Amino acid sequence: MRLGKHIAVIGAGVVGLAIAVKLRREGYRVSLFDAEPPGSQTSSGNAALIMTAQIGPLSAPGLWRSVPGMLSDPNGPLVVDWKHLPRLMPWFVRFLRNSTWKRYEEIAETLAPLVTRSFDSWLTLVGPHEGARLFRRDGLLYVFKSQKTFRGAQKDANFRARYGVPSEVIPAEELRQMEPSLGGNLVGGLLYPDSGHCTDPVALSNTLASAFRTGGGEFKRSKVRQLAVGPNGTVRVVTDEGEVIVDEAVVAAGIWSPPLVKPFGVRALLAAERGYNMTLRDPQISLRLPICAGDDKFVITPLSNGIRLAGTAEFAGLNAPPNWRRSDILLEAAKTILPEIDGAETATRWMGARPSTPDSLPIIGRTPKNPNIICAFGHSHLGLTLGAVTAELVADLVGRRGPNTGIAALRPDRF
Ligand SMILES: Cc1cc2nc3c(=O)[nH]c(=O)nc-3n(C[C@H](O)[C@H](O)[C@H](O)COP(=O)(O)OP(=O)(O)OC[C@H]3O[C@@H](n4cnc5c(N)ncnc54)[C@H](O)[C@@H]3O)c2cc1C
């Protein structure tokens, strides 16, 4: 009997919140556990893109050729703190193994149907009124300073077109008609018209949290210490404030998920891929579209409260102190494509850790040793994009609907 089944959702980031709202709406009794305010961790400071075009993994074939160059530049888009390398080695080895064309295409087969439905899934979950407030589907504009990266990006666009992702090449002279603040040094652009952005990721989480509460969901402000087997196949959710027995538990605790599912046969190969943002409250320019800086690999997004510069990847361990220089270089790089942008004095800086898998696919499915524990984490660069899609996949699992064959590639025991 579906009604009355009690489900615990562990983690109230954008992924856990979307799952909690969806399950509650389907009639389950849902308890959502998090010691932190909803959406306040990785989900709060991301680049806010809904990346319907991001169908390939990060481990693009040939990427390894540019990695040494990137690593030699401490201000570049990728940095590794070498003392963490031994621990990261299994992750990097697996990452490199995913950089063959065969794997790239296999992963695109899995990701394409998920990311291309992401906007529709969000609008279904939050409804048309909140959807119009929180999302813009105006496109994502890549811009390029170098002909070489521009040509490379056009090859990516041709690959994406095979999976039904449309794009348009924008000649240099038309870029400033689209976005008057862009500089004159750009050699061209690529527009992905079906992509878009969230106008405020924190407001999205708050909206989901309040929909969950008003819909009758129960929010427990506690950290889950452990999941254990309860009587008759139930799950014991152990917190500092005591234990709760539930029928099923969904682990959606982002980068903090692996220890909770390890006892149930899941070796979750996650790396804390840290990224930074700088949000300019008074940016001195206005933008209509989010812009991806194709050469420097970061994003400039117009939010309801300013302009956010976000991106870069830093492998430095989960708990190392932030290197705020990584935020500051985003503004320096932004000025090379938007000469008038400014506002560092009133800007805020932020760092967060993407829960990244070596194949860029999230980990979604039942754990091998306890089918009543479901994984829903590891969303890497796509957690905001895939939050509502993940909620649909998890609801299908909980409701035992359909064969779920589409998510075989996401299974938790694949590493
Ligand atoms: C710089 C940067 C830019 C990004 N840009 C984009 C983008 O443009 N588009 C996109 O789609 N994605 C983007 N991402 C990725 C995206 O932000 C993440 O994939 C997403 O936020 C992950 O959401 P989550 O809910 O899994 O994790 P989180 O938001 O980290 O939430 C996990 C929650 O679990 C809680 N928790 C942890 N342990 C426990 C426990 N034991 N018990 C109870 N609760 C627990 C935490 O307190 C937290 O609230 C970006 C990330 C970064 C860093």
The ligand as a Gaussian input file, in Angstrom:
#p B3LYP/6-31G(d) Opt

LIG

0 1
 C       30.916000      26.861000      -8.336000
 C       29.802000      25.895000      -8.655000
 C       28.973000      26.153000      -9.740000
 C       27.942000      25.272000     -10.044000
 N       27.095000      25.588000     -11.071000
 C       26.054000      24.786000     -11.357000
 C       25.123000      25.151000     -12.369000
 O       25.213000      26.215000     -12.971000
 N       24.102000      24.288000     -12.643000
 C       23.968000      23.097000     -11.999000
 O       23.055000      22.330000     -12.330000
 N       24.807000      22.743000     -10.982000
 C       25.843000      23.564000     -10.660000
 N       26.708000      23.228000      -9.647000
 C       26.538000      21.948000      -8.970000
 C       25.399000      21.988000      -7.974000
 O       25.504000      23.147000      -7.164000
 C       25.441000      20.725000      -7.108000
 O       25.460000      19.575000      -7.936000
 C       24.213000      20.668000      -6.218000
 O       24.122000      21.824000      -5.415000
 C       24.231000      19.444000      -5.326000
 O       23.047000      19.488000      -4.564000
 P       22.818000      18.502000      -3.362000
 O       21.439000      18.735000      -2.873000
 O       23.186000      17.121000      -3.794000
 O       23.923000      18.916000      -2.288000
 P       23.945000      20.101000      -1.199000
 O       23.356000      21.329000      -1.712000
 O       25.360000      20.174000      -0.719000
 O       23.011000      19.561000      -0.067000
 C       23.354000      18.460000       0.736000
 C       22.683000      18.670000       2.075000
 O       22.888000      17.501000       2.876000
 C       23.067000      17.918000       4.212000
 N       23.728000      16.844000       4.935000
 C       25.004000      16.425000       4.823000
 N       25.241000      15.401000       5.662000
 C       24.085000      15.166000       6.305000
 C       23.695000      14.238000       7.308000
 N       24.549000      13.343000       7.768000
 N       22.446000      14.293000       7.794000
 C       21.532000      15.214000       7.317000
 N       21.864000      16.103000       6.354000
 C       23.121000      16.075000       5.845000
 C       23.884000      19.184000       4.084000
 O       23.764000      19.990000       5.263000
 C       23.262000      19.835000       2.863000
 O       22.237000      20.733000       3.199000
 C       27.755000      24.089000      -9.294000
 C       28.568000      23.851000      -8.181000
 C       29.577000      24.747000      -7.860000
 C       30.434000      24.476000      -6.669000

